Amino acid sequence: MFGSSSKEKNNTANLTPAGSDGAVTTVIAKGTVIEGKFTCTENVRLDGAIHGEVKVDKRLVMGDTSYVQGNIQARDAAIKGKIKGDIVVKEALHLMDTAVIEGNITAKTMIVEEGARYNGSCQIGQAVSAAAVVVK
């Protein structure tokens, strides 16, 4: 961009919370700390911290600097940050290279990139089978 000839690896494609439905995105910036229950009916981009339960009706995107201490529920999620609590995703969960989860995972499908870590039980698919886990 702007005359630069170097090509940088773009790792943000799956970190874009806006869907094709044109939904609004709530952004929680780096340096922001929320204490207590957080609920949102739209997409959420989290770069700050939440200490409490998180419920997102649409897509949750957690950047490198994000942290959640509490349980999470979302329709879809792309995680690069840290979670200390259980995560339940109705559709697709994408654990990106810097994701760290200390808690149980439940999702319909899951992609785990090299470098992502989780410590806890993992239930994938409607029939709770590990066959839906894809390792990149």
C-alpha positions as CSV (number, residue, x, y, z in Angstrom):
1,M,0.0,0.0,0.0
2,F,1.2,3.5,-0.8
3,G,4.1,2.4,-3.0
4,S,5.4,-0.4,-0.7
5,S,6.6,-3.4,-2.7
6,S,6.8,-5.8,0.2
7,K,4.0,-8.2,0.7
8,E,3.0,-9.0,4.2
9,K,1.2,-12.1,5.3
10,N,-2.4,-11.1,5.9
11,N,-3.6,-13.1,8.9
12,T,-6.7,-10.9,9.5
13,A,-9.1,-12.4,7.0
14,N,-10.8,-14.6,9.6
15,L,-10.6,-11.8,12.1
16,T,-13.1,-9.7,10.3
17,P,-16.3,-9.8,12.3
18,A,-18.7,-8.2,9.8
19,G,-20.7,-10.9,7.9
20,S,-22.4,-10.7,4.6
21,D,-25.6,-9.7,6.4
22,G,-24.1,-6.2,7.0
23,A,-24.4,-6.5,10.8
24,V,-23.1,-3.9,13.1
25,T,-19.9,-4.7,15.0
26,T,-19.3,-3.7,18.6
27,V,-15.6,-3.0,19.2
28,I,-14.0,-3.3,22.6
29,A,-10.6,-1.6,22.2
30,K,-7.2,-2.6,23.7
31,G,-6.9,-1.1,27.2
32,T,-10.7,-1.4,27.9
33,V,-11.6,-3.7,30.8
34,I,-15.2,-4.8,31.4
35,E,-16.2,-6.2,34.8
36,G,-19.4,-8.3,34.9
37,K,-21.7,-10.0,32.4
38,F,-21.4,-8.8,28.8
39,T,-24.2,-9.5,26.3
40,C,-24.4,-8.4,22.6
41,T,-26.9,-9.2,19.9
42,E,-24.5,-8.2,17.1
43,N,-20.9,-9.1,16.1
44,V,-18.1,-8.3,18.6
45,R,-14.4,-7.5,18.1
46,L,-12.6,-7.8,21.4
47,D,-9.1,-6.4,21.8
48,G,-9.5,-5.5,25.5
49,A,-10.5,-7.7,28.5
50,I,-13.7,-9.0,30.0
51,H,-13.9,-10.4,33.5
52,G,-17.3,-12.1,33.5
53,E,-19.7,-14.1,31.4
54,V,-19.8,-13.3,27.6
55,K,-22.7,-13.9,25.4
56,V,-22.6,-12.9,21.7
57,D,-25.5,-13.8,19.4
58,K,-23.5,-13.5,16.3
59,R,-19.7,-13.6,15.7
60,L,-17.0,-13.1,18.3
61,V,-13.6,-12.1,17.2
62,M,-10.8,-11.9,19.8
63,G,-7.5,-10.2,18.8
64,D,-4.0,-10.9,20.1
65,T,-4.4,-8.6,23.1
66,S,-7.8,-9.9,24.2
67,Y,-8.5,-11.7,27.4
68,V,-11.7,-13.2,28.9
69,Q,-12.0,-14.6,32.4
70,G,-15.3,-16.3,32.3
71,N,-17.5,-18.5,30.2
72,I,-18.3,-17.6,26.6
73,Q,-21.2,-18.4,24.3
74,A,-21.3,-17.3,20.6
75,R,-22.7,-18.4,17.3
76,D,-19.2,-18.3,15.6
77,A,-15.8,-17.3,17.0
78,A,-12.2,-16.6,15.8
79,I,-9.8,-16.5,18.7
80,K,-6.2,-15.1,18.9
81,G,-6.3,-14.1,22.5
82,K,-6.6,-15.8,25.9
83,I,-9.7,-17.4,27.6
84,K,-9.9,-18.7,31.1
85,G,-13.3,-20.4,31.1
86,D,-15.5,-22.6,29.0
87,I,-16.4,-21.7,25.5
88,V,-19.6,-22.9,23.7
89,V,-19.9,-22.1,20.0
90,K,-23.0,-23.1,18.0
91,E,-21.3,-23.2,14.6
92,A,-17.6,-22.7,13.8
93,L,-14.7,-22.1,16.2
94,H,-11.3,-21.0,14.8
95,L,-8.4,-21.1,17.2
96,M,-5.7,-19.1,15.6
97,D,-1.9,-19.4,16.2
98,T,-1.8,-17.3,19.4
99,A,-5.0,-18.6,21.0
100,V,-4.7,-20.0,24.6
101,I,-7.8,-21.5,26.2
102,E,-7.9,-22.9,29.7
103,G,-11.3,-24.5,29.9
104,N,-13.7,-26.8,28.1
105,I,-14.6,-26.3,24.4
106,T,-17.9,-27.2,22.8
107,A,-18.5,-26.4,19.1
108,K,-20.1,-27.8,15.9
109,T,-16.8,-27.5,14.0
110,M,-13.3,-26.4,15.0
111,I,-10.1,-25.4,13.2
112,V,-6.9,-25.3,15.2
113,E,-3.9,-23.6,13.8
114,E,-0.4,-24.6,14.7
115,G,0.6,-22.8,17.9
116,A,-2.9,-22.6,19.3
117,R,-3.2,-24.2,22.7
118,Y,-6.1,-25.4,24.9
119,N,-6.3,-27.3,28.2
120,G,-9.6,-28.9,28.9
121,S,-12.1,-31.2,27.3
122,C,-13.2,-30.7,23.7
123,Q,-16.6,-31.8,22.3
124,I,-17.0,-31.2,18.5
125,G,-20.0,-31.9,16.3
126,Q,-23.6,-32.6,17.1
127,A,-22.9,-36.2,18.0
128,V,-19.9,-35.1,20.1
129,S,-17.2,-36.7,18.0
130,A,-13.6,-35.5,17.4
131,A,-13.9,-36.2,13.6
132,A,-14.8,-32.5,12.9
133,V,-11.5,-31.2,14.3
134,V,-9.2,-29.8,11.5
135,V,-5.6,-29.1,12.3
136,K,-3.8,-26.7,10.0
